[in-house]
Amino acid sequence: MAPLSPKPGGTLPRVLIVDDSAVARAALGRFVTGSGRFELTGAVPDAQRALTFLKTNTVDLILLDLIMPYQNGIDALPDLLKAGRGARVLVVSSSAAEGAEITMRALALGAADTLVKPNVGAFASRFGETLLARLDMLMAPGDTGPSPRRATVLAPPPFDAVAIGASTGGIHALASLLAQVPQEMTRPIFITQHLPPSFSPYFAAQVGVSARRPGVLAEECGRVRAGQVLIAPGDAHLLVATMPDGQVGTRLSHQPSPTGNMPSVDPMLTSMATVYGARLLAIVLSGMGRDGLEGARAVRDAGGTVVVQDSDSSVVWGMPGAVAGAGLAHAVLTPAEIGAMIAAQVGGARA
């Protein structure tokens, strides 16, 4: 990725490091300042000093360790997000291993992304390149283009199914959306979130908590049941098809997608547009890239409804921005507003 342009006013994105290890703070600081693309504004050893720092300083990015004295990073994360006033939090921790439950908790609470921190003394240049690529991604501008008029609550045509696609920042957005959907809603919800396979069980459990109903990993030739939340496994695209008895079933595909994502939002939306037609509500949440654009086009061609997350609430406005910029979105809303929209169609928002 090309180096970032300075922010308005000629300033570079400002970074705060929160890590109890002096070695880690020094190594992370060298990568940040050595890139010439970011400004290191602070490096503190615990969350309380980070909160004190944020009272008088503004930052764009926070690098947060999870295991620290006095208060761990997970417990401090909500306060840091509030104090950061829009700063994006990248968890950099040795406990943020792929599939770790604590990683899913951090993402659900609002962390923008996670990165496994190497052992002390193993901060090689490859890790530095990965770190800077993540920071670049979190500060990259989203796709721009004509956006439809915002609406607080859109009244969509009646729908029989909801399809949701997301990537970076999507887990927190999804939790906000699902919190507004009444438990009694019987329309099935299909979700494709860009995640590696090792995360899938934890993600399904997290979705179940947010939706207040079981989150189920989709299976080949599974039968779609009322009220289900079906999730694409990390190693396959989630598709739907009409079964011989006329019911809707799930299929799994391992075919490469044009966007390179596995799982990918595009094949899910395309297959669902074929099955549900005008009675499909498709939603594209925060994420990098353009996955979901062609699927949204298929939904619109079939007469379905497309809604995307707004730029201000997105960690990365790539995926929703691409759909909005192509003129395919009926509305651009926050995740909570999207959930309220669904609730209004069902017959009442969650109290």
N, C-alpha and C positions, 0 to 999 in steps of 0.2 A: 504494500500500500504506500502511496506517495505521502511525503510528510504533510502534516496538517498546515493549513493556512492559519495565521494568527487570528485570534478572536477580534471582534470589532474593537477598535481602539489600539490595535497592534500588540495586544498582550497574548501570551501563550496560555494554554489551559493550565490551571493551577492544581497541584497535587499535594495531598496530605498523606503521610505514611503513619499507620498506627500498628506498632509491633513491639513486643517487649524485648526482642532480641536486638542488641546493639549491632551485631554483625549483619542481621537481616536488614535493619534500617539503613546501614551504610551501603550494602550491596544494592538494595532497591533504589536508594538515592542516586547511586552512580549511574544506574541504567536510565533513570528519569532525566537527570541533568545532562548526561552524556549524549542523549539523543538530539538535543537542541530543539526538540518539539514540545517540551513541557517545562514548566517552572515548578521546582520543588519549594513549596511555601512553608512546610513544616514536617517534622518527624518526631513522634511522641511514643512513649513506651506503654501507654494504657488508654483505655476508653475515656476515663474521667478527664485526663489531660487533653484528650482530643475534643471533648465537649467544651472544655474551657477555651481551647484554641479557637473553636468555631464561633464562640460568642463575639469575637472581635475580628475574625478573618473569614473571607469568602474563598471557597475552593470549588473546583469543578469535578475533581476525582478524589476518592478516598481509597487507599490500599489498606485493607483491614485483615489483620490476623484474627483467628478465632480462639486460640488458646492463649490467654493472657491473665496476669494476676488481677485480683480485686473484682473484676467483672469480665466474663468472657465475651468474645465478639458477637456471638448470637444474641445474648441478652441485651447488649448495648446497641445492636443494629437499628432497632426502631428509633431510638433517641438520636443516633448519629444521622439517620436519614432526615429526621425532623430538623436537627440543628444545621445540617448541610444545606438546607433550603434549595433542593434540586440537584445537589452533587450526586454523582453516580458512584456507587460503592462496588469495587472489585475486591472480592474476598481472595486473599493470597495466603493460603494456610496449608500446612502439611496434612491437616485433617480433612481437607477438601478433596479427597480422592474420589475418582469416578464411582458412582453408586453409593457413596456415603450418605447416610440419612441426614447428617448435619448439613451437607451441601444442599439438599432439597429444602431443608428448613430455611437456610439463608436465602435461597432464591425466592421462596414463597413469601418471605418477609419483605422482600424488595431489593435484595442485592442484584446488581445488574448482571454479574457474571462471576465465575469462580476460576481459580487457577491454583494448581497444586504447587506449594512452595518446596523447593528442594532442601535437602539436609544442609546444615551449616557447613560451609566450605565447598558446596557443590553448585554455587551460583555461576554456572557457565554461560558463555555468550548465547547459546541456543535458548536458554531460559529467558535471557534478556530480550531476545528477538520476539519470543512468544508474548512476553509481558507487554512490550511496546505495541505489538500488533493488536492486543486486546484493548489497550488504551486508545489507540487510533480508532478502532472500531466504535468504542463507546463515545468518542467525540466527533465522529464523522457525521456530516449533515445528511439528512434523509433525502430521498427523491422529492423533487418539488414539481409543482404543476397545478393546474386548476383543480380546486377542491370543491365539492358540493357544499351547500349551505349547512352549517351545523344545526342540529336540532337537539333539544333536550330529551325528548322522547319521540321516537319515530313510531308511527302506527303502521307496521308492515302488513301485507296481506296475510291471511291465515297460512301457517306453515305446519308441516308434518314432521320436520326434522331440523336440527341445528348442527351445522358443521363449523368447527373452529380450528384455525391454523395459527401457529405462533412459533417464535424462535426466541432470540435473546430478549429478556425482559418479559417474556410471555407468561411465565409461571406466576409471577405476582399479579399481572393483569388478569389472568384467568381466575385466580382466587377472588379478586375483586368482583369480577363479572358473576361468577357462580354464587357468590354470597347473596346476590339479589334475586336469584331464581327460586321460586317456591318449590318446596319438596314435592308438592302434589302435581307438578308438571309431568305429563306422561309422554311428551315428545322425546324421542331418543336424542342424545347429544353425542356427536362424534368429534374426537380431538386428535389432531396431529401436532405434536410439539417436537421441535428438533432437539433430540437427546440421544446419547449413546445407549445401547441396549442395557448396560449395567444400571442405568438410572430408572429404567421402566417400572420395576416394582414399587420403588419409593415414590415415583411420580404418580402412579395409579393410586397409591394410598393417600397421597396429599390431595389429589383431586377428589377422592371420596370424602375427605374431611370438609373440603370447601363446598362440595355439592350436596353434602348431607345424604348421600346415597353411594353405594359401592361404585368405585371406578374399576372397570374391567378391561384388561388387555384383550384386544380383538383377536379372534382365532379364525383360521381357515374354515370356511363353511359353517360359521356360527350363525345363529338365528337372532335377529334384532328383536328385542322385547321392549315393551312400553316402559318409559322412564329410565332406561339404561344410559350409562355414560360409558361409551366405548372408546378406547385409546389405542392409537397406533403403537405397536411395539417398536423398539428402537432399531430393529433390523428389517423392517418391512413396511411397505405402503399399505394403508388401510383403504380398501375399496368396498363398495356395496354392489349387490346385484339382486335381481328378482329371481327367487327360487321357483322351481316347477309348480309349487302349490300357491304361487302368487305372493308369498310373504317375502320380506326383504332379508337378505343374509349378508354376512361379511365375507370378504375374500382378502387374502394377503398377497402382495406382489413384491418380488425382489428385482424387478426390472430397473435398470438405471434410469434416473430422471434427468431431463435436460438441465435442471438447476444443480444437479450433483448431490442433492439432499437425500438422506435415507433416515427416517421416512420423509416423504415430501407432501406438501399441502396440495399441489396441483393435481396429482392423480386422484386424491380423495375427493376434491371438489368436482372434478370432471365426472367421476363415476356417479357421485351423488346427484349431480345435475341431470344425468341420464335417467336415474331412477325416480327422483322426487320432482323434477321439473320446476314448475312455478311455485311449488309448495315447499321450497327449500330456503332456509335462512342461513346464509354463509357469512362468517365473521373472520376477519384477518386482524390479528393482534401484533404487538411489537415484535420486531425481528429484523435482522440484517438480510439484505439481498432482495430478490424479486420472487421468491417462491410464493405461490398463491395468485399471482397475476393472471396466468393463463387459466387457472381453475376458476377464478372470479369471472373471467370473460365467458367461460362455458356456462356458469350459473346465470349470468345476465342473458345470454343467448337463449337459455331455456325458460326465461321468464321469472327466475328466482330473485331473491332480495340479497343485496350485498352491503354489509356495514363494516367499517374499519375503525380502528383505534386512532384517536387524534394524536398529533405530533407532540403536544405538550406533555401528555402522560406516558408517551412511549420512551423506552430506553433507547431504542433505535427505530427510526421511522422509515426503514427501508421497505419492508414488505407492505405495510398498510399504505405508505406513501406512494409506492408503485401503483397500487390499485386505485387510489384516489387520483393520482396524476394522470392515469389513463381514462379518467371519467367513468369508472365502473362502479363507484360506491354510491349508494343511495343516501348515506349519511356518514358523518365522521363524528364519533362520540368517544367519551371516556369509557373504560371498562364498566364502571358502575352504572353509567347511563345505558350502556348496551344491555346489562342485566335487567335494569328497570324496564327497558323496552320489551324484553322478553316477558317479564312479569306482567306488564300491562296487557299483553296479548293473552296470557294465561288466565288473568283475572285477579291480579293483586300482587303487589310487591311484598317482600319479606318485611315483617315489622322490625 
